[in-house]
Amino acid sequence: MQFLAYILIYPILWLVSILPFRLLYIVSDGVYLLLYYVVGYRKKVVYNNLKLVFPDKSRKELINIQKKFYKHLCDMFLEMAKTMTISGTELKKRFVLLNPEEFKRLESLNKSVILMYGHYASWEWSVELQNHISFMGLGVYKKLANTYFDTLVRNIRSKFNTQLISTKETISVINHYEAEGKKSITAFLSDQSPRLTKEVYWGEFMGIKTPCFTGAERLAKKLDLTIAYLKVNKVKRGFYEAEIITLSEQPKKYKDYELTDMFLREVEKQIHEAPEYYFWTHKRWKHKK
């Protein structure tokens, strides 16, 4: 069944990937109409999330954000498919790093780096950052149940020489490169909802007490790694700008969870500026106090 699903869907993704951008976004508009008005994919989840974090906004305002979000979601999904065939030159025009000198400065410290992301704007096209670093680029991700699509995602995200590693592999892989004298920059998507355990950290995200991932902070402290935030903004359709914001070069000096809270505040600022570009389909606040 996994292979059948793959051979049925892969040709569609490939055909999407070779479309010119103007036609790609016409297709995206059509997918939006189908997804939002016909299928209604997770509309209740999205609306409830928005209502929870923006209690002062009217229903009309929330619906307006919701519609803009679904348009962005469709764009981003098709842009991910486009990465299969996009050239490095084209991607460089569409995903611009505003302060590459900060990467160079961090590399000059001769310490590996943890780069924290939020599910905001475009994290798929951040593979372009590999062109700005000399360190080994690593991306932590959760394996897909379908092994064929998992391989496809790995190939897409590794196209520009970024190595994908599963969450379970992270420490061993970084330690392996450290032992070989190779420094790395490891990307973590750190704003998801972790499994609920007795040891989980209850932080505040968008004004709500909720469990938070602390893996990036704990790893940075354990291995004494620099920790930074990748701020990505959507400039216009199909164009993004990114900025490296260094949180700490000496993470061990911070109290437990302080760096995690600093990361969450950065994500919050972006959400308040343009909420439609956050990934609202996730049940981010399914556990809350």
Secondary structure, 3 states (H helix, E strand, C coil): CHHHHHHHHHHHHHHHHCCCHHHHHHHHHHHHHHHHHHHCCCHHHHHHHHHHHCCCCCHHHHHHHHHHHHHHHHHHHHHHHHCCCCCHHHHHHHEEECCHHHHHHHHHCCCCEEEEECCECCCHHHHHHHHHCCCEEEEEECCCCCHHHHHHHHHHHCCCCCEEEEHHHHHHHHHHHHHCCCCEEEEEECCCCCCCCCCCEEEEECCEEEEECCHHHHHHHHHCCEEEEEEEEEEECCEEEEEEEEEECCHHHCCCCHHHHHHHHHHHHHHHHCHHHECCCCCCCCCCC
